[in-house]
Amino acid sequence: MREQATKLALLWPAAVVHAVLTLLLGQIWYHSKLLFAALALIPVALLAQGLAPTPRSSEQAELSKVEEWVLSQGAAESIAPELAAILGLGSDRLPVRVTSFRTTGGISYAFAVSTNPTQKGIVLSALKTISDKTKIYSVGTAWLTDRSGTLRRTIGVDASGARVLPDNSRASEFKNIRAFFLKRLQATSPSNTPLPSPRISATAAGGKKGTK
């Protein structure tokens, strides 16, 4: 009886160790399965992300098409030196190609592309021409952007001239006019003839009536 008790005493730690090891191995196997399952989902998630549409790139491509359309079909005009300087496009008169459309309320939406190779930029504007007894001037907003459609500068135009505004002050209007020209490009047909654009000039407020 004593010998059996001694054998049981010797076997007991081994049994406990075996049980503990078995439990630990089971836990490791369980967590390993979870880890492999999580790793298996990563490529699927990355693939889904890669297939998701990228509005930014799409919008950039479309705005580039508008730029090409204006360069080929727009009228040759120029932006006054004062406004070009405020826009950060040099201090000289800026040659541009312009396409514009008259909207309700007498406001003209214009899309101007610089043709100066050293001063690249796109100027969008929403201006209304005001005529009183002594002068003709424009009121509205002009935005400097580029092929990516990123807003770079906002300019307010009124009877006193032009001034830089905070970009967030009229960001929604910028998005609207950008979307307007994207839609115009899609709807382009021989029957859609652009209207002459109003002069985008910071000195328009000082001009006499009937003169340009």
C-alpha positions in Angstrom: 0.0 0.0 0.0 2.8 2.3 0.8 4.5 1.6 -2.5 1.3 2.4 -4.4 0.9 5.7 -2.6 4.5 6.6 -3.4 3.9 5.8 -7.1 0.8 7.9 -7.2 2.6 10.8 -5.5 5.3 10.6 -8.2 2.8 10.4 -11.1 0.5 13.2 -9.8 2.8 16.2 -10.8 3.4 14.6 -14.3 -0.4 14.3 -14.8 -0.9 17.9 -13.7 1.8 19.2 -16.0 0.3 17.2 -18.9 -3.1 18.6 -18.3 -1.8 22.2 -18.1 0.2 21.7 -21.3 -2.8 20.3 -23.0 -4.9 23.3 -22.0 -2.2 25.8 -23.1 -1.8 24.1 -26.5 -5.6 24.2 -26.9 -5.6 27.9 -26.2 -2.7 28.6 -28.5 -4.4 26.7 -31.3 -7.7 28.6 -30.8 -6.0 32.0 -30.9 -3.9 30.9 -33.9 -7.1 30.1 -35.8 -8.4 33.5 -35.0 -5.2 35.2 -36.1 -5.1 33.3 -39.4 -8.8 34.2 -40.0 -8.0 37.9 -39.4 -5.0 37.8 -41.7 -7.1 36.1 -44.4 -9.5 39.1 -44.3 -6.8 41.7 -44.9 -6.3 41.1 -48.7 -10.0 41.1 -49.2 -10.3 44.5 -47.4 -7.4 45.9 -49.4 -9.0 44.7 -52.7 -12.3 46.3 -51.8 -10.5 49.5 -51.0 -8.7 49.4 -54.3 -11.9 48.9 -56.2 -13.7 51.7 -54.5 -14.3 54.8 -56.6 -12.1 57.8 -56.1 -14.2 60.9 -56.7 -11.2 63.2 -56.4 -9.3 61.5 -59.3 -12.5 61.3 -61.4 -13.3 65.0 -60.7 -9.7 65.9 -61.6 -9.9 64.1 -64.9 -13.2 65.8 -65.8 -11.9 69.3 -64.9 -8.9 68.6 -67.1 -11.3 67.9 -69.9 -13.1 71.2 -69.3 -9.7 72.9 -69.4 -9.0 71.3 -72.8 -12.4 72.2 -74.1 -12.0 75.9 -73.1 -8.5 76.1 -74.6 -9.8 74.8 -77.9 -13.2 76.5 -78.1 -12.9 79.5 -75.8 -12.5 83.1 -76.8 -9.1 84.8 -76.5 -9.3 87.5 -73.8 -7.2 88.8 -70.9 -7.4 89.5 -67.2 -6.4 93.0 -66.0 -3.0 93.3 -64.3 -4.5 94.3 -61.0 -6.7 91.2 -60.7 -3.9 88.9 -62.1 -1.7 90.2 -59.3 -4.3 89.6 -56.6 -4.8 86.1 -58.0 -1.0 85.5 -57.7 -0.6 85.2 -61.5 2.0 87.8 -62.1 1.7 91.6 -62.4 1.1 91.9 -66.2 -2.1 91.5 -68.2 -2.8 87.8 -68.2 -3.8 86.2 -71.6 -6.6 83.6 -71.2 -9.0 81.5 -73.1 -12.6 82.0 -71.7 -15.9 80.3 -72.0 -18.9 81.8 -70.2 -22.6 81.2 -69.9 -25.3 83.6 -68.7 -27.4 82.3 -65.8 -30.6 83.5 -64.3 -30.4 86.9 -62.6 -27.9 88.2 -65.1 -24.9 86.5 -63.5 -22.3 85.2 -65.9 -20.3 82.0 -65.1 -16.9 82.1 -66.7 -14.1 79.5 -67.0 -10.8 81.1 -67.9 -7.6 79.2 -68.6 -4.3 81.0 -68.5 -2.3 80.7 -71.8 0.8 82.2 -70.3 3.3 79.2 -69.9 4.9 80.7 -66.9 1.6 81.6 -65.0 -0.5 78.5 -65.1 -3.9 78.6 -63.5 -7.7 78.4 -64.0 -10.0 81.3 -62.9 -13.6 80.6 -62.3 -15.9 83.6 -61.8 -19.5 84.4 -61.1 -20.0 88.1 -62.0 -22.9 90.4 -62.7 -22.4 93.5 -64.6 -23.9 96.6 -63.0 -24.5 99.8 -65.0 -25.5 103.1 -63.5 -25.5 106.7 -64.8 -21.7 107.1 -64.4 -19.9 103.8 -64.7 -20.1 100.1 -65.5 -18.6 97.6 -63.0 -18.8 93.9 -62.0 -20.0 92.4 -58.8 -19.3 88.8 -57.7 -16.6 86.4 -57.0 -13.6 84.9 -58.8 -11.7 81.7 -57.7 -8.3 80.6 -58.6 -7.9 76.8 -59.1 -6.0 74.3 -61.2 -6.5 71.0 -63.0 -7.0 69.2 -59.7 -10.0 71.4 -58.8 -8.4 72.5 -55.6 -9.4 76.0 -54.4 -6.3 78.1 -54.2 -7.6 81.7 -53.7 -10.9 83.5 -53.5 -11.4 87.1 -54.7 -14.4 89.3 -54.1 -15.2 91.9 -56.8 -17.4 95.0 -56.3 -17.6 98.7 -57.2 -14.5 99.5 -55.2 -12.3 96.9 -56.9 -11.1 93.4 -55.9 -9.9 91.9 -52.6 -8.8 88.6 -51.2 -11.4 86.7 -49.2 -11.2 83.7 -46.9 -11.5 80.5 -49.0 -14.2 79.1 -46.7 -16.4 82.2 -47.1 -17.6 81.2 -50.5 -16.4 77.6 -50.8 -20.0 76.3 -51.5 -20.4 78.7 -54.4 -17.0 77.5 -55.8 -18.2 73.9 -55.7 -21.4 74.9 -57.5 -19.7 76.7 -60.4 -17.2 73.9 -60.7 -20.1 71.4 -61.0 -21.8 73.7 -63.4 -19.0 73.6 -65.9 -18.6 69.8 -65.5 -22.3 69.5 -66.5 -21.9 71.9 -69.4 -19.0 69.8 -70.7 -21.2 66.7 -70.6 -24.0 68.6 -72.4 -21.8 70.1 -75.0 -23.4 70.1 -78.5 -23.2 72.3 -81.6 -26.3 74.1 -80.5 -24.6 75.3 -77.2 -22.9 78.5 -78.2 -20.9 80.2 -75.4 -21.8 83.8 -74.7 -19.1 86.6 -74.6 -17.7 86.8 -71.1 -17.8 89.9 -69.0 -14.4 91.6 -68.5 -12.9 90.3 -65.3 -11.1 93.5 -64.2 -10.3 95.0 -60.9 -10.5 98.4 -62.5 -13.9 98.0 -64.0 -15.4 100.0 -61.2 -13.6 103.1 -62.4 -14.6 102.8 -66.1 -17.0 105.2 -67.6 -20.3 104.0 -69.0 -20.0 102.8 -72.6 -16.3 102.3 -72.4 -14.2 99.2 -71.9 
